[in-house]
Amino acid sequence: MASDEDYFALLDRAKEQLPEVAENHDRFVIPDVDVIQEGKITVIRNFIDITEVLRRDGQHVLQFLLRELGAPGNIEGRRVVIKAKVSPGMIADKIQTYTDTFVICSECGRPDTKMTKDGRTLVLECEACGAHRPVNVKKTSRSENVNSLKEGDVIEVFINDVGKKGDGTGKFMDYLIVVPGTVKGATVHAKITKISAKTAFAARTTEATTR
């Protein structure tokens, strides 16, 4: 009996020494990016809210994001200012890439991790399952990131011309944007519905305002 008591005592002691793991890991949800466009400037208004959920240093997340987008930028308070026009969809994709690379454990799929260094190698340690893996960052080119637009993106576009069919047209990044029901000289918010090569078709989401 004494041996059984010793066994359970050791078991309890071992449980006490296990690393703390967030019980609500299933509720791990990255906030949707809150993005506004100010001319050629892109502002992520809830950047620090996102980094707090990721439990990562804001500067580290920012450096990754700017390197992926090939654009300069900086943190201002709880927001980030990027000196380039970048679609919300692209920013969300890059934040998800950061999460998959620097946060999520590849073994158990949980976000309960921390980053350490083994010499010059960055290692991701999981506090949930104890797994260790080196962090491998894939490089992407600037051209395929900054100048990308996706269906579902909501953008602000200035209508500088009207096509033969009467649809308003404007430019956004490298794309010609076609927005039916708009007039020349108007600035509208429009949702991208279809993309064909460098032409994007969009539906107006707010009333046009004339400059």
C-alpha positions, 0 to 999 in steps of 0.5 A: 500500500505504501508503494501505491501511496508513493506512486500517486504522490509522485503523480500529483507532483508531476501534474503540478509541474506540467506547464500551464496551457490555455484551457480555451485554446479552441476559442483562439480566434484572430481578430479580423483586420480593421483596415482603412485606406488614406490615399497611398497609405494603409492603416491597420487600426487594430494591429496591437489587438491582433498581436496580443491574441497571438502573444507575440511582440508587435515589432516582430509581427510588423517586421514579418509583415513589412518584409512580406509586403515589401513596403515600409511602415511603423507602429503608431499607438495601437495601429500600424501605418503601411506606406503602400496600398495593400488590400485587407485580404492580403494583410489577413493572409500574411497575418495568417501566414505569420500565425502558422509559422510563428504561433501554431504548433505543427504537432498538436495544432494549438497556439500555446507556444513560445519562441526561443533560440538554439544558437542562431536557429529560432525554435518554436516550443509548444507548452501544450505537447512539448514539441520543438521545431525550427521556424522556417520562413518562406520568402515571397516576392514583393510583386506578388504581394503588394499588387494583389487583390482578391474577390471580396475585398472592399476598396475605395476607388476614384472613378476617373472615366466611364466605359462604353457600356456606361460603367464607371472605371478607376485604378487601384494598385495595378488593376482597372476597377469597373464599378457599374452605376457610378459616375465620373468624378465620384469616389466610392467604396466597392466590393470586388466581385470578379477578377480577370487578369488586371481588370476587377469588377466591383459592386458599389457598397456606399453612395458615391461622393463627387469631388 
